[in-house]
């Protein structure tokens, strides 16, 4: 269980988590700063906080030996994580070359793409695996390519086909994980309503790969379709995705993408809570463009800033129940539009 934070400390955590915000750490006690570090680590935003603390200079931090030791340890771990990300990127590039040689259309999604496209400081967004997306019809051939690159299947094959997700571990280093997807929505109960695969992303992107609309669509599905808001990093990706939308055309493409993929519920909820967490008016405005039906109104009551911030606090049971209830709303919600073209 994480150290408890006051409302004021939670707001400070959010400023540390926001890559573009200036965090004010003056006059913080060693105890409070240590609690903030623990929360930042759990929520996947520790690299951003460590960068901001370093930019401010250690001389401004409390002169506490325990805190300095903790910071040194966390910084060493962050360096290792950066190296792990670089190694994963190397293997991802190897596999993508193999896909191209085999004539299999594929694309890397999430982690390394988010880091490169959405974050000014790439090290703010380390990643622990490589996610590769292909058409479902190409899963078998793509699996052969990954196996040929020195990886072995770490998930049940039959279940993996059902989930459209295969987990591959590097034979010499099992900490290196590559996930192959036929669809970024793995919950079979939800996939009748929403789907985000290679074809859909191609339509959203048009002539250019990894457009802001496509990246934000992926981030929204990642936050609400895969992980149930279990940490702040998911919403930080969404926050940065909103900031990457530089034109009305990109906004329109995003909303069209939501209708095509069936994620209007998820878009409304993820943008709403992200806007509330970080005071991002544009996210709230975009969320408001989705006409709220019963499922959206119910979901907004469940997925609040408290639900996310206290996912591993003394209130974690309440947070878990709210997030589980949201998952049931997702499974029971009716499709809002017939899939079409963007």
N, C-alpha and C positions, 0 to 999 in steps of 0.2 A: 504494500500500500504506500502511496506517495505521501510526502509531508503535506499537511494541509496549508492552503494559501488563503489569505483574506481576499476580499473583493479587490482591494487596492493592489495586492500582490498579483492577483490574476491578471489585472490590466497591465501590469508591468511585464508579466510573462508574455502577453500578447504583443507588446512592443518589442520585446526581444525576438519573438518568433517572426515578426514581419520583416522581411529582408530590406524593405525600403524605409522603415521607421527608425528614428534615432532613439535609442534606449537611454534612459537616465538612470544610472546606477549609483549616483552620489548618495552618501549617508545611509546606505544599506548595511545592516549588520551582517556578520559572517553567517549567522543562522539563517536569515532570510535569503541571502544569496545562495547558500548551499541548497536550500529548499527549492529555489528557482532552477538551479542547475539540475536537480533530480527530476523535476517536472519537465524541463526542457528535453532531457535525455529520453524520458519515457515517450514524449510526444513527437520525437523525431526532428526536433528543431534545435538541438544542441549545437550543431555546427554554426548556425546563424548567431546564436548567443555567444559562443566562444569567439567568433570573429569580432563581434561588437565589443566584447570585453577587451580583446587585444588592441583594437583600434583606440579604445579609451585609455589604455595603459594600465599596467598592474599597480602603478604607484597610487592610483585612485581607489584601489580595492582595500577592504579591511585588512589590517596587519595581523591576520590570524594564521598560524602555522597549519592548522588542520585544513583550512580553506585552500591555502596555497598548495598543499599536498594533493588535495582533491582536484584542483585545477590542472596541475601537472599531469596527473593520471588521465584525466579526461582529454587533455590535449594530445597525449600520446596515443590514446585510443582513436581519436579523430584522425590522426596522421595515418594510422594503420587502416582505418576505414577508407580514407582517400586512396591509399595504395590498392586496397581491395577493389574499389570502383574502377580504377585504371586497369587492373588485371581482367575484371569482368568485361570491360569495354574491348580489350584486346581479343578475348575469346568470342565476344559478340561479332566483331568484325570478321574473324575467321569463319564463323558459321554463316554469316551473310554472304561472304564470297563463295562458300560452298553452295548456298541456295542459288546464287546467280549462275554458277557453273552448271547446276542441275536444271536450270530453267524454271525455278520455283519463285513466283512473285512473293515477296515477304517484306516486312518492315519491323524495325525495332520500335517499341513504344514505351511510354512511361519513363522510368528513371533517368537514363542517360540523355534522352531527348528533352525531358523537362529541364534537366540541369543546364543543358546547352542553349535551349531556346527561351526559357522563361526566367532564368536567374542571371543577374548581372555577375555574381560571383558563383562560378560553377561549383565550388567546394561547399556552398550552402546546401546543396542537394545531393548528398551521396546516395548510393543505391546498393542494395544487397543481392540483386539478381539482374538478369537480362531477360526481358520479355519480348518474344518474337511472335508476330501475328501473320497467319497465312489463311488462305481459304480452307474451309473444312475439307474439301475434296483433296487438298494437298497435304493433309496432316501425316499420312503414312510415309510419303516420300520425304517430307521435311524431317520426320523422326530419323530416317535413315541417314540424312546429312549430318544431323547432330551427333548420332552414334559414331559416324565416321570421323568426327572431330575430337573423339576421345572422351565422350560422355556416356554415362549409363543411366538407364531409366530408374528413377527413384520413386515412381508412383505406379499404382495398379493400372495396367493397360486398359482393361475394360472400363473401369471407373473414369479414367482419363478421357476416353472417347465420349463418355456421357457428359462429363463436365466441360469438354472442349479445352482441356488444360493438361499438359504433360510436363512433369518436373524431371529435369535432367541434371545429374551431378557429375562434375569432372572426376575422372577415375583417379587421378593422382592427388586431387585436392577437393574433398567433398564439401568444402565451404563455398565452392563456386557453383552457383545454381543458375540454370537456364530454364525458363518456362516457355513452352510452345503453346500458343493459343489458336483455336479456330474461331473463338468468339470471346470478347472480354467480359461477357456476362456468363458466369458459370452456374449460377443457381437455376436449375431446370424449371423450378416453379415460376421464376420471373421471366424466363426467356420466351415464354409465349407472348409477353407484352413488349419487352424491350430487347434489343439486340445491337451489338456493335462489333462488327467484324471488318475484315479487310476490304470487302466491297463497299460497305457503308462509309468507311473512312476515305476511300478513294473518291466517292461522290462528294463528300463534304469538302475535301481538299481541292477538287477540280484539277487544274494543271500544275499546281505546286504542292509538294509534300510538306506535311507538318505545318499547316496554316494555323493561326491562332484559334479559329473556330474548331478545328479538329482536335487541337491540344486541349482546349477547355472541355470539349465533349468527353475526351478520354479521362480527364481529371475528375469530372463529375461522376462518371460511371465508376471510376476507381474508388471514390469516396463513399458513394451510396450503394453501389452495386456489388462491391467486392468486400469491403472491410467494415461497413456499418459505423463509420465515424469513430474508429477506435483511437485515433490520435490526431493532433492538430496539423501535422505535416500534410495530411490529405487536403485540408482546407487552405493551407498556405499555397499548395499547387494551384488550387482553384483561384485564390486571390491573385496570384501572378498571371494566371491565364486570363482573368478579367482585365488586368492592366495591359496585357498584350493585344487586346482588341482595340485597334487604333482607328477604326472607321465604322460608320453606320452600316456599310456593306458587310463587315465582319460580324457585327451584331445580328444582322438579318440572317446571315449564313448560319450562325449559331442556333437561332430560334428555328430555322428551317431544319437544321440537323436534329434538333430535339424532337420535332414532329416526325421526321423520317425514322428515327431510331426508337421512338416510343418512350423517351426519357423526360418528357415534360414535367412529370411529378418530381423526378430526381433533380432536374435543373432548378425548379422553383424552390425546393427545400435546401439544396446545397448552397445555391447563391444567397438565399435568405439568411441562413445561419452564418455563412462566411461574411456577408455584409455586416451582420450584427456583431460578430466577433471583432472585426478589424475596423469598423466604422467606414466601410467602403460603400459609399452611396451608389456608385454605379452598379455594383452587384445587386443591391436591393432594388434598384430601378429595373434591371433586367429580370429579376425574379418576379417583379410585379407585372411584367408583360404576359405572364402565363395566367390565364383566367382561372381563379381558384375553384376547384370542385370540392366535393366532400373529402376526398382522399388528401388533397393538399392542405385543406383547413385542419384536418386531424393531425397530419404529419407535422405541421408547423408547431402544434402544441407539444409534440413529443421531442422533436429535434431542436433543442434550444442551446444557447451558449453554455448553460450549466451542464447539459447532457454531455457535451464534449469535454469541457474543462475538468469535470469531476468523474471521468470514466474509470479512474483507479484511485479514488479517494474514499473517505468514509461513506460517501453517497454512491459508491459504485454499483450497488445492487439496483438502486433506482435508475441509474444511467443505463444499466444493462437491460432492464425491463422496458425502458422507453425505446431503446434501439431495437430490441427484439420485436416490439409492437410495430415499429416502423417497417421492419422486414415483412411482417404479415400484411400490412397495408400495401406494400409493393407487390406482393404475390396476388392479392385479391383485387387490386385496382384494375379497372377496365381500360383497354386501349383507347386513347383519346383521338387517334387519327389513323388513317390507313397509310402505311408506308408508301412513299413516293420519291420523287426526285427533288434534290435541292436546287 
